[in-house]
Amino acid sequence: MLPIMSSMEISSSVCPLDWQWKIGAAVTVSLATMAAQRYWCNRKLNRKLENKREQCRKSLRQIEQELEERNMSTTDRDAILSLPLAGLQGKLQSGELRVEDVLRAYQHKALELNARINCVVESVPEAQEQAASCDRSGDRTRLLHGVPLSLKENLSLQGYDTTAGMQINVGVPCEEDAVVVKVFKRHGAIPFVRTNIPQAMLSYTCSNPIFGVTLNPHNTDHCPGGSSGGEGAILGGGASIIGLGTDVGGSVRIPAAFCGACALKPTLGRFSKIGSYSVNKGKTIVSGVVGPMARDVDSLVVMTRVMASPDMWELDPALPPLPFQEQLLTSSHKLRIGYYTWDGNLHPVPVVCRAVREAKAALEALGHTVVEFHPPDYAEVYGDLYVGTMIGADQGRTLGTAVKDDYKDVGIRIASLSSLPRWLISLLAKIVQIKEPVLSRAMLHMKKEGSAFSWFQQAAEILNYRRRFVKEWKRLELDAVICPVFPCPAPKTAHVGFLTTAGSGSCLYNLVNFPAGALPVTKVTPQDVADVNNPKLYQAKTRLETFLKNSCDTEQSVGLPVAVQCVTLPFKEELCLRLMRELETALGYSSL
């Protein structure tokens, strides 16, 4: 006969197991709930992104169908596409070419190129009616009458989302055009496509979870750059003649350099940025600008004339009413020009140094004086003043909030480091210090405390550095500077996500707020491939420099464009364009 246990004995004997079971059940339910929530959130996100993609694909299919219905011969299309802007303007204004035919030619080329490199996110169907309206109009005097214009996706266009590659902005159509878009429309330009960007526009890649990856038109294993990567690609691929991008750290100059196009980053404050989306608008001391992009420098001149028209400050009264300074563009006064091939950070590959030396020789042959110039202490301040300001000042909170419920693209991973605990950032920086000193310095300056006090300190340091930079410029009595845009030609797409710190050469001129332009001057040759593989001429001492080397160390890189950067004092964009035009003429590079 079994002994009878009291209720107290029963309770004490089962209680431990009972609590273990309850805890296990609670954990299981909690994990299952979290998994279910994640599953439904991802499903909802996927549906949202796919709806957006389908909307964009539908706009492209609509244009494709219209082009099929209004067939245009290949000969006629090619004749239009081969015209430089001046020739196209003349034929449109004389009536020799119909605006609708020009639009069709560029739409067809854009669709064709997009199928290969994915540079267009959506078309602008209203362009067809705008073209027809131009043809009906008796007024053909506007400077850009009927000229197709491509737009970076972050520039507001009424009725269209400005996503910047982030789901948070999907389904939020803009109420009006960006000011710069309004100005170009007033002068007769017709926006016809919107082009791809990296997620949050904080990367030199060109990919995002909504629209995917854009490739380089010259070599699809390589990157078109960022953040105006779609613009660089469509211009370099000949499917647009003029375009608009934005630049906060080389974002029009680097894609132009990688894709064989031209671009100008204006002085902050000269042209309106109203309607230009930025994920970090509160960081005003180093802030993005809208910049023109084109296939040649003469086209940039025309675009800058449009941007410097009274329409600009009429629509944005906060701007200085500074008209186009023709005397700076047309002057024959000989210039005193500084040059350098290395800014103190990553060592450029030989072909980049060759491009600067050839530009130097060409300018000297034109009678200009060219002297050595070194940005003062830039290697020491780049991480602190630029990376610290743009990425670390708020400890990644602004970016983190924007992509909180999103898929994260590889391009924003380095920016995401700033949200880590400061002790962990310090540890990681020390770990990579020996092999990657430039990356280490940048990481150390991501660990700002994120307070108003530290922000004020950084702002003061930036203003002090600008004064030191101008002082050195004035000491050498410079009119301009030529230097690299980026330390290598277009990197391979698989590598560019690691090369955020390689953009220091372009970031410098956002930091000091000088106008800077990029133009291609040469291409990678078989000799350049041999030079980069010659340890006497180039030694990749870090992993990042190995990525630079890999951009042009095989025969497949032959033909990639190589650019130089031209820089002038603030509000002297016209002098910058003069220098760029002289170099383009002297060196004979053509994207056509």
C-alpha positions, 0 to 999 in steps of 0.5 A: 500500500502506497503512503499517502502524502499531505497536500504540503508535501505534494506542493513542495515536491512539484513546485520547482518543476512547475516553475521551470515549466512556467518559465520555459513556456513563457520564454517559448511563447515570447520567442514565438511571438517575437518570431511571428512579429518579425515574420509579419513585419518582414512580410508587410515590408516586402509587400510595401517594397514590391508595390513600389517596385511594381509602380516604377516598373509600370511607369517604364513599361508605359514608356516602352509601349509608347515608344513601340507605337511611335517607332523611330529609326535607329539612324534618327535616334543615333543622330540625336544622341550624338549631338552635344548640348549646343548642337541639340539646343540649336536644332530644337530652337530652330525647329529643325528637331521636334522636342517629342523626337528628342525625348523619344530618342533619350527615352529609348536609350535610357530603357536600353541602358537601364536593362543592362545597368539598372540606373533608372528607378522610374520614368516621368510620363508627364514628360510626353505632354510637356514635349508636345506642349513645347512643340505646339508653342511658338516660343523656342527662345528658352535656353533649354527649350525641350532638352531632356533632364534626368534627376537624382531620386532625392530631388523632389518632383511633384506627385512622386515619392522621394525615397532615398532608398528607404522604406520610410519614405515610400508612399509619401509623394512630394507636394511640389518640385524642388526649387532647382527643378522649377528653375530648369523647367522654367528654362524649358528643360523636361525631366524624363527619368529619375535615377538610382541612389544608395540607401540614405545617400551616405555611401559611394555604392549605388544600391538600396533595398528598393531599387537594387544595384546600379552598375558602371556603364563602362564595365559592369563589374565596377561601381558607378559611385555614389550617391548620385550613382544613377546620374553618373551612370546614365550620363556616362552611358549616353542615355541623358545629356544633362542631369542634377545630383546632390553632393555632401562628400563627393556625391556628384564628383565621384560618380562623374569620375567613375563614369566618364561624365562632368560635374560641379559641386557649387558653394553651399549657399549659392543655389537653392537646396529646397526640395533636396532630401537629406537624411541628416538635414540638421547637420548644417555646417557641412551640408549638401548642395545641388550640383549640375552633371553633364557629358561635357564642361560646356553643358555644365556652363549652360546649366550653371547659367540657368542655376544663376538666373534670377528665377533661383533667388526669386523662388528662394529669397534666402539666396544671395542674388549673384548672377552668372559672372561671365568675366570669370569664365571668359578671362584670358588672365593667366592663373596660379594653380596649386596641385597635389596627388596625395591628400595624406590619407590613402595613397592613390594608384599610379594612373590617378597620379598620371592624370594629375601630372598630365593636367598639370603639364597641359595647364603649364603649356597654356601659360599658367603657373602650377605650384605644389600645394598641400592641404594643411594637416588634412590627414589629421583632421579628416576623421575628426572634422568630416567623418565625426561631423557627418556620421558620428555627431549624433551617434548614428541616431538620425540614420538609425531612426530612418532605417529602423524598420528597414533592410540595411544595405551594405553601403551604410554599415560603416555609418552604422558603427557610430551607434555602437557603444563608445568603448566598443568603437574604441576597441575596434579602432585599436584592432584595425589601427596597424593594418588600416590607420585611415579607417582607425582614425575615422572610427575613433572620431565616430565616438563623439558624445552626441551632445550640443556641447560637442557639436558646438566644438566641432563646428568651431573646429571646422571654422578654424580649419577653414581659416587655416586652409584659406590662409595657406591658399592665400600664402601661395597666391593661388587662383585654383587647385587641381587634384584627384577626385578619388584615389582610384578609378571605379572600384569593383562593386564588391569592394566599394562598400569598404572604401568610404574613407577613400572619399577624403579628397572630395570631402575636403571641399565640402568641409571648407565649402569651396566649389569643385568640379570633376572631369575625365581627362584620360583612361586606364591603359595597359601601361597603367595596369603594369604600373599598379602591379609594379611594387616599385611604383605602387605598394598596397600597404593596407587592405583598403589600398589593396581594394584601390589596386584591384580597381585597375590591376587587370586588363579588364580595367583598361578603358575605365575613365580617370578624372581630376578635380578643379577647385576655386575660392567660394562663389567662383564657380565660373572660374572653376568652369573656365579651368575645367573647359581649358583642361577638357580642350587641351587633353581632348577627352570626349565621352561621345 
